[in-house]
Amino acid sequence: MRPGLRRLLYLLAGCAAAALALRLAPEPWIETGYARSVYPLLLRGLSSPAASVGFSLTEPAALVAGAVGVGLAWRTRLRSGFWLGLGGVAAGGWLLFQGVWGVNYHRAPLAESLGLDVRPSTSEELATYAGQLLLETGRRRPAEPPPAPEVGLADASALFQAVPAGPQAERWAFLAVAPGAAPAKPLVGSELLSWLGLLGFYDPFLAEPNVNVRAPRTSIPFVALHEIAHQRGIASEDEASFVAIALGRDLGGPHVAYSCLWQATVHTLGALSGVDPEAAKALWAEADPGVKADVEAWRAWRAAHASPLEGAARAVNDGYLRSQGVHDGVESYGRVVDLLLAEHRARGR
């Protein structure tokens, strides 16, 4: 057996062993042995370069990595070891990804850390909560227009950085704390993300949250908080959304709070429409005109950027989430409503 093939087989065997270990390791071990101990140290180190610059470091890093990759592929395309090398790079990249962040997909459920009782809800309970949430969202909609995207990013980043020392420090003590972590960054390529149907993403290799600033401004603070939640070790999409909504709603300024409440309302009414369309329609008919206008602006933006690229990006994201053990893929985003309802019950509202 050729040495290159032997090394590749060893690396693939290591990947398989790591994947099996992740599936078999008890959640408490991952929570205490990685998420709350090793990961904060990794985050501090990885985030330093991105925290030192005011622009997204992910974009130039991706361009350089892409150019190097294409160059190497072109130079070695006719060599017998090309595909072996490519497989080795892919396997090594997967192991690196798991080590610096992917393990967080297997930590203890957020509901367990917060002491929330997540259980199925009745359509009546969901309708009651949706109605209350819709009223609160309308009451807290700012009279002035949303600020510039960069301001929304700064407000969201400052809020999350202050949480460990703020009034809810005990509640969020389980989050990985990294003083000086990179804030949410605006992407120069935001227009491309718009055509892909993406609002933002987290770069785990540079520990950098990135946000599409060409999206409607109503969504920007929520998206920034969502991506920063990923940075702090909250991997699951529904849990990152819940952290963003809970923090923004309770501790954020007017625009941050409204952005998070608006997103919670959209998710909750969507869930209600799936089980009781008439109830959802009746509630929406009584909604605040400003909230309705923001939803229409969102729909218009989505319609203006509809393209086959969006479907492809969704399929890639779905496959990625399933590969990390998220059994329902992109549908997992909607599970944030279960967490919101659990918190609603805990508050006795």
Secondary structure, DSSP 8 states (H G I E B T S, - for coil): --HHHHHHHHHHHHHHHHHHHHHHS-HHHHIIIIITTHHHHHHHHHHHHHHTSSS-SHHHHHHHHHHHHHHHHHHTTTSTTHHHHHHHHHHHHHHHHHHHTGGGGGS--HHHHHT-------HHHHHHHHHHHHHHHHHT--SS----HHHHHHHHHHHHHHGGGSTTTTTTTTS---TT----EE-TTHHHHHHHT--EEEETTTTEEEE-TTS-GGGHHHHHHHHHHHHTT--SHHHHHHHHHHHHHHHS-HHHHHHHHHHHHHHHHHHHHHH-HHHHHHHHHTS-HHHHHHHHHHHHHHHHT--HHHHHHHHHHHHHHHHTT-TTGGGGGGGHHHHHHHHHHHHT-
